[in-house]
Amino acid sequence: MSVASAKELSARERVVVNHVFGIVALAAKGEAVLREGRRPRPVARIEDIGSLRPIDPLRRVSAWSLATLAALATVCALYFARELMLPIVAAFVVGVMLSPLARRLEALRVPRTVAALLIVCSVAMLIALVIALIVPRVSELTTGLPALAASLKDKLHVFDGLLGFWHRLTSTAGSGPTSDAVALPLPGIDWVPTTIGVLLPPVTGFLFFLVVLLLFIAKWPDLRRGLVMTFASRDSRLTVLKILNEIEAGLASYLLTVTLINLSVGAIAGVICALTGMPHAIGFGALAATLNFIPVVGPIATFVVLVLVGVVTAPTFAQGLLPAAGFTLLIVLEGQFVTPTIIGRQLELNALAVLLSLAFWTWLWGPMGAVLSSPILMVALILKQRLYVDEEH
């Protein structure tokens, strides 16, 4: 055998030995990985990597079309099933807000069902108290409408010049006022069925809301545990648990902060009404605190009520505008400085997003939708932030 052939043979032997040692090393590494309880990571193929996979434009258009159709179908379902969905969604939002209180009562060795019953009874009594403060004052003003209308007519003489100009303008255009008498309907009982038909759906919806709220608070730990255990992987369970914790903490903080702010607004509004000589100052303070839970629309409604009642009940027209002016100053300070400083740091809600959410949910579910617009927006932002961060990681 020649020297060259011997060298070639020894080189082949070294390659075979190195290959064998490499296989043995890989096997040992695999055994160590399996011994530690970890799965060996497979090598990704080119077609499995999303960034390197070619994207079909038609597939993207199809995905966006399906998402749009699903969103439209969801909106239609929420609109046509609002009588059923509104109490359920409201009970979910309020129940998540009040779940920390139920947990504290449970820590004091109060059974979960009893704690839920106490919380629901407290919510019902609070709503009944607000109604008891507002409704009698409104009924008293309604019964005195004839005298109030005569007083208002005497105070509006300051607008005689403007009204005379309007009459001259309409007479010039040929559309002067007619003097035909309008026949007033006689009192009867035809309004009873209509009134019952109007009041029955809100009352039944409110009772359904209380029942769902009671069951939700009592069974929320089981629902929470079942929702987490629905997912198979440990990472998915941790993500769902983090989302539920953030939603619960965010809604509870929002409820506490907004309630304290609105109670302060109501108390200061009542003091303003009392100082300006407006009757039933406590009732109008409760009205201001209640309506302030509705963003944008609530303060405007309170301002209109204070203008009307103030002008009618005050001795002069200018004095009647004082309660509304004081309330406007209060709302400007609260809306521009207090609420953004307190809530903005905690929740970071965008003003445009709040306004669009208010418009959408008010159109969809009416006044209760306006109340729920901010909490629903908070839940959506928490889901977006948490899922987006998890996708980045």
Helices and strands as residue ranges (DSSP letters): H 3-35, G 46-48, H 57-80, H 82-107, H 112-143, H 145-155, G 156-159, H 160-173, H 191-229, H 234-275, H 281-291, H 297-313, H 317-320, H 322-333, I 334-338, H 339-347, H 351-365, H 367-392
